[in-house]
Amino acid sequence: MVFARARGDSICGAFPTAMKEIEPFALAISRLENDPESDRLKKLLLCTCQNRWENDPKKLDALDWLTLLGQVRATMPSRRQLRESLVRVVARINKKSLYFSLAVRALSALYPLYAGTSRQLACQISPSENRWFDLRLTLSQVASLSQAKMLVHSAIHGQISYTTQDWNQLNHQEFDSLARSLFEICPTAEDLAMRLFGVAKCLDRPAEYDAIAQVLYREMELFYSGSSTDVPFLDFPMADEDDDFDLTFTFPADEGSIRKTGLDVNPDPSPSPPVSPSIHAYIEREKAARDVANRHLEIATDTIEQSAQKLEADVRALLAEIEPAVARSLTGQILREFFGSLQRTCDRHVERWNSQERPEKTETIANPPPESP
């Protein structure tokens, strides 16, 4: 572990000097140095600071970890800034799945450097079963639940490309189970944001997945105490990259011009791995079906609400001559029986469909076209 002091003002006065200041850096360096992908982690963190991709092994070896982490801490004073910078870099790289996983590990390894600097370093609250149901219901009203499952699965495993076989296997998993798994591996709301917003930028159709991530984060952050609700993400350009060569980033200079480092490449956004047309067709059919279901739900909800109000008014009129306390008790009993009966009717329908789905829970895309290698 090299603790050589940096020369010049490259780390803007953030270099630790006292032993107490060194300890968190030592913890972070120990994790980074011992990681099997230590070199790639160094490339990734260097890029977040300097907007350049370094592939020269000699230059990477010459850069000690303490100097680099001092630059990281000075350039990105908060954990949220670090998370957003990591996502920006990952979204520009072809090997998004690999570097997304490395970004998650980097954020976790650098946790000691940011202890006590963020309102989002908060403990988890065990959500009730109803909270998971509410989360799924909210998502189903604004997005394809299949896309939500893909986003959550990708946030957990770092997978950003899906074959038809992958899709069929994923569709047999319950959303609630996936969401619980994501919650369990995210000890803070900041970790949750890193996984959701980070992987959303890497998937095909990132705008759609970013919208789903916003809903998921807004609902799931309530499972953490002391978390912040403000998690804006800025759009940023993506550039093509091959890990064996230098990477070019484009960014505005102070004069409003464009500066470049490394090799000149096309600065236009490079697409994420495309999803099979059969999967897109399935998503569109699911969206249409859920739109119909939501319209029927709205009609049914309005009808029940009107019926309940009419029932309450009729019962109160019939009991107008009875002593008020007795009338209130009887009215409440009748209304509870009314809603209880509705609930049992709904439960019967749910159980009927559960029994029909048990042999094959979800639709399998039949005769899929050959997947591209």
C-alpha positions in Angstrom: 0.0 0.0 0.0 1.7 3.2 -1.1 1.2 6.4 0.9 3.5 8.7 -1.0 2.4 12.3 -0.8 1.2 13.9 -4.0 3.1 16.9 -5.5 1.5 20.1 -6.4 -2.1 20.9 -5.8 -3.6 17.9 -7.7 -5.9 17.0 -4.8 -6.9 20.6 -3.8 -5.9 20.4 -0.2 -7.9 17.2 0.5 -4.8 15.0 1.1 -5.0 13.4 4.6 -2.2 14.1 7.0 -3.1 13.1 10.5 -3.5 9.4 11.4 -7.2 9.9 12.0 -7.6 11.2 8.5 -5.5 8.4 7.0 -7.6 5.6 8.5 -10.7 5.8 6.2 -8.3 6.1 3.2 -6.5 3.0 4.4 -9.7 1.0 4.7 -10.8 2.1 1.2 -7.4 1.4 -0.3 -7.3 -2.1 1.2 -10.5 -3.0 -0.4 -9.6 -1.5 -3.8 -6.1 -3.0 -3.9 -7.3 -6.5 -3.0 -10.1 -6.5 -5.6 -9.5 -8.8 -8.5 -10.4 -6.0 -10.8 -8.1 -3.5 -9.1 -6.6 -2.1 -12.3 -10.0 -1.5 -13.9 -11.2 0.2 -10.7 -8.3 2.5 -10.9 -9.1 3.4 -14.5 -12.7 4.0 -13.6 -12.0 6.3 -10.6 -9.3 8.1 -12.5 -11.8 8.8 -15.3 -14.3 10.2 -12.9 -11.7 12.8 -11.8 -10.0 13.7 -15.0 -12.4 12.8 -17.8 -9.8 10.6 -19.6 -9.4 6.9 -20.0 -5.9 5.7 -19.1 -4.7 2.3 -20.6 -1.0 2.7 -20.1 0.0 0.1 -17.5 3.1 2.1 -16.5 1.1 5.3 -15.8 -1.5 3.3 -13.9 1.2 1.6 -11.7 2.9 5.0 -11.1 -0.4 6.4 -9.7 -0.6 5.4 -6.0 -4.1 4.8 -4.5 -3.8 7.5 -1.8 -3.1 10.2 -4.4 -6.0 9.0 -6.5 -8.5 8.8 -3.7 -7.4 12.3 -2.5 -8.4 13.5 -6.0 -11.7 11.6 -5.9 -12.5 13.1 -2.5 -11.6 16.6 -3.5 -13.3 16.5 -6.9 -16.5 14.8 -5.6 -17.1 16.0 -2.0 -20.3 14.1 -1.5 -21.2 10.4 -2.0 -24.0 11.5 -4.3 -21.6 13.4 -6.6 -19.4 10.4 -6.7 -22.3 8.2 -7.6 -23.4 10.5 -10.4 -19.9 10.8 -11.8 -19.5 7.0 -11.8 -22.8 6.6 -13.7 -21.7 9.2 -16.3 -18.5 7.3 -17.0 -20.2 3.8 -17.1 -22.9 5.1 -19.5 -20.1 6.0 -22.0 -18.5 2.6 -22.1 -19.3 -0.4 -24.3 -18.6 -2.9 -21.5 -21.5 -1.4 -19.4 -22.3 -4.6 -17.5 -18.7 -5.0 -16.3 -18.1 -1.4 -15.3 -21.6 -1.0 -13.7 -20.7 -3.8 -11.3 -17.3 -2.2 -10.7 -18.9 1.2 -10.1 -21.1 -0.4 -7.4 -18.1 -1.9 -5.8 -16.2 1.4 -6.0 -19.0 3.3 -4.3 -19.1 0.6 -1.5 -15.3 0.6 -1.1 -15.2 4.4 -0.8 -17.9 4.5 1.9 -15.4 5.3 4.7 -14.3 8.5 2.9 -17.8 9.9 3.0 -18.9 8.7 6.5 -21.2 11.4 8.0 -21.3 13.6 4.9 -24.7 12.5 3.5 -28.2 12.5 4.8 -28.7 9.3 2.9 -26.4 7.2 5.0 -29.4 5.9 6.9 -30.7 2.6 8.3 -33.3 0.4 6.7 -36.8 0.1 7.9 -38.5 -3.3 7.4 -41.4 -2.7 5.0 -44.7 -4.5 5.6 -46.3 -6.8 3.0 -48.8 -4.1 2.1 -45.9 -1.8 1.2 -44.6 -4.3 -1.4 -48.2 -4.6 -2.8 -48.5 -0.8 -3.0 -45.2 -0.6 -4.8 -46.2 -3.1 -7.4 -49.6 -1.5 -7.8 -48.1 2.0 -8.3 -45.6 0.6 -10.9 -48.3 -1.3 -12.8 -50.2 2.0 -13.2 -47.3 3.9 -14.8 -45.1 1.3 -16.5 -44.7 -2.2 -17.8 -44.2 -4.5 -14.8 -42.0 -6.7 -17.0 -39.7 -3.7 -17.6 -39.7 -3.0 -13.9 -38.6 -6.6 -13.3 -35.8 -6.3 -15.9 -34.6 -3.0 -14.3 -34.6 -4.5 -10.8 -32.9 -7.7 -11.9 -30.3 -5.7 -13.8 -29.7 -3.5 -10.7 -29.1 -6.7 -8.7 -26.9 -8.6 -11.1 -25.5 -6.0 -13.5 -27.0 -7.8 -16.5 -27.9 -5.3 -19.3 -28.6 -7.6 -22.3 -31.3 -10.2 -22.4 -32.0 -13.0 -24.8 -35.5 -14.4 -25.2 -34.6 -17.3 -22.9 -33.4 -14.8 -20.3 -36.7 -12.9 -20.6 -38.8 -16.0 -20.2 -36.9 -17.0 -17.1 -37.2 -13.5 -15.7 -41.0 -13.4 -16.3 -41.4 -16.5 -14.1 -39.9 -14.5 -11.1 -42.2 -12.5 -8.8 -41.6 -8.8 -8.8 -42.0 -8.6 -5.0 -39.2 -11.2 -4.6 -36.9 -9.2 -6.9 -37.7 -5.9 -5.1 -37.0 -7.5 -1.7 -33.7 -8.8 -3.0 -32.7 -5.4 -4.2 -33.6 -3.8 -0.9 -31.6 -6.4 1.0 -28.4 -5.6 -0.9 -28.8 -1.8 -0.6 -28.0 -0.8 3.0 -28.6 2.9 2.2 -30.9 4.9 -0.1 -27.7 6.1 -1.8 -26.8 2.5 -2.7 -30.3 2.0 -4.0 -30.1 5.1 -6.2 -26.7 3.9 -7.6 -28.1 0.6 -8.7 -31.4 1.9 -10.0 -30.3 5.0 -11.8 -27.0 3.6 -12.8 -28.3 0.5 -14.6 -31.2 2.5 -16.1 -28.7 4.5 -18.1 -27.1 1.3 -19.4 -30.2 -0.5 -20.6 -31.8 -0.2 -24.0 -34.3 2.7 -24.1 -32.7 4.4 -21.1 -35.3 7.2 -21.0 -38.1 4.6 -20.3 -36.0 2.8 -17.6 -35.0 6.1 -16.0 -38.7 7.0 -15.5 -39.3 3.6 -13.9 -36.3 4.0 -11.7 -37.6 7.4 -10.6 -40.9 5.7 -9.5 -39.1 2.8 -7.8 -36.7 5.0 -6.0 -39.4 7.4 -4.8 -41.4 4.5 -3.3 -38.5 2.5 -2.0 -36.6 5.3 -0.4 -39.4 5.4 2.2 -38.0 2.1 3.5 -35.0 4.0 4.8 -34.9 6.4 7.7 -33.5 9.8 7.2 -33.3 9.6 3.4 -33.6 12.5 1.1 -36.3 12.7 -1.6 -34.3 14.8 -4.1 -32.3 12.6 -6.5 -32.0 14.5 -9.8 -30.0 12.9 -12.6 -28.5 15.0 -15.4 -28.5 13.8 -19.0 -25.0 13.2 -20.4 -23.5 12.1 -23.7 -22.2 8.6 -24.3 -19.2 7.7 -26.4 -18.0 4.4 -27.8 -15.1 2.6 -26.1 -13.0 -0.5 -26.4 -11.2 -1.5 -23.2 -8.0 -2.2 -25.2 -7.7 1.4 -26.5 -7.9 4.9 -25.1 -11.3 6.4 -24.6 -12.2 9.9 -25.7 -14.6 12.1 -23.7 -16.0 15.4 -24.9 -17.0 18.1 -22.5 -17.4 21.9 -22.6 -14.3 24.0 -22.0 -14.5 27.3 -20.1 -14.7 29.2 -23.4 -17.7 27.3 -24.5 -15.7 25.2 -27.0 -15.3 21.4 -27.0 -12.1 19.9 -25.6 -11.1 16.3 -26.2 -8.6 13.9 -24.7 -7.2 10.8 -26.3 -8.2 9.5 -29.7 -10.9 11.3 -31.7 -14.1 9.2 -31.8 -17.7 9.8 -32.7 -19.2 11.8 -29.7 -22.7 10.8 -30.5 -24.4 8.5 -28.0 -23.7 4.8 -28.6 -26.7 2.6 -28.1 -27.0 0.1 -25.2 -27.3 -3.6 -26.2 -30.5 -3.9 -28.2 -33.3 -6.0 -26.9 -34.9 -8.7 -29.1 -37.9 -7.4 -31.2 -40.0 -10.2 -29.8 -39.3 -8.9 -26.2 -40.2 -5.3 -27.3 -43.4 -6.7 -28.8 -44.2 -8.4 -25.6 -43.6 -5.2 -23.6 -45.9 -3.2 -25.9 -48.7 -5.8 -25.6 -48.3 -5.8 -21.8 -48.5 -2.0 -21.7 -51.6 -2.0 -23.8 -53.2 -4.7 -21.6 -52.3 -2.8 -18.4 -53.8 0.4 -19.8 -57.1 -1.5 -20.4 -56.8 -2.9 -16.8 -56.2 0.5 -15.3 -59.2 2.0 -17.1 -61.4 -0.9 -15.8 -60.0 -0.4 -12.3 -60.8 3.3 -12.4 -64.4 2.5 -13.5 -64.7 -0.3 -10.8 -63.3 2.0 -8.1 -65.7 4.8 -9.0 -68.6 2.4 -9.0 -67.7 0.9 -5.6 -67.2 4.4 -4.2 -70.6 5.6 -5.4 -72.3 2.4 -4.2 -70.7 2.7 -0.8 -71.8 6.3 -0.5 -75.4 5.5 -1.6 -75.5 2.5 0.8 -74.3 4.7 3.7 -76.9 7.3 2.9 -79.7 4.8 2.7 -78.8 3.1 5.9 -78.6 6.4 7.8 -82.0 7.3 6.5 -83.5 4.0 7.6 -82.0 4.3 11.0 -82.8 8.0 11.5 -85.3 7.3 14.3 -82.9 5.1 16.3 -80.7 6.3 19.1 -77.6 7.9 17.4 -74.9 5.7 19.1 -76.8 2.6 18.2 -77.3 3.8 14.6 -73.6 4.6 14.1 -72.6 1.1 15.4 -75.1 -0.6 13.1 -74.1 1.5 10.1 -70.5 0.7 10.7 -71.2 -3.0 11.0 -73.2 -3.0 7.7 -70.5 -1.1 5.8 -67.8 -3.5 7.2 -69.8 -6.5 6.0 -70.3 -4.8 2.6 -66.6 -4.2 2.0 -65.7 -7.5 3.5 -67.9 -9.2 1.0 -66.3 -7.3 -1.8 -62.9 -8.3 -0.5 -63.8 -12.0 -0.5 -65.1 -11.7 -4.0 -61.8 -10.2 -5.1 -59.9 -12.9 -3.2 -61.8 -15.6 -5.0 -60.9 -14.1 -8.4 -57.2 -13.8 -7.4 -57.1 -17.4 -6.2 -58.8 -18.6 -9.4 -56.2 -16.9 -11.5 -53.4 -18.1 -9.2 -54.5 -21.7 -9.6 -54.6 -21.3 -13.4 -51.1 -19.8 -13.5 -49.4 -22.4 -11.3 -48.4 -24.7 -14.2 -47.0 -21.8 -16.2 -47.0 -18.5 -14.4 -46.4 -16.1 -17.2 -46.5 -16.0 -21.0 -43.5 -17.6 -22.8 -42.6 -16.0 -26.1 -43.1 -18.8 -28.6 -40.7 -19.5 -31.5 -38.4 -16.6 -30.9 -36.1 -15.4 -33.7 -32.5 -16.4 -33.4 -30.6 -14.2 -31.0 -27.6 -12.2 -32.4 -24.3 -13.4 -30.9 
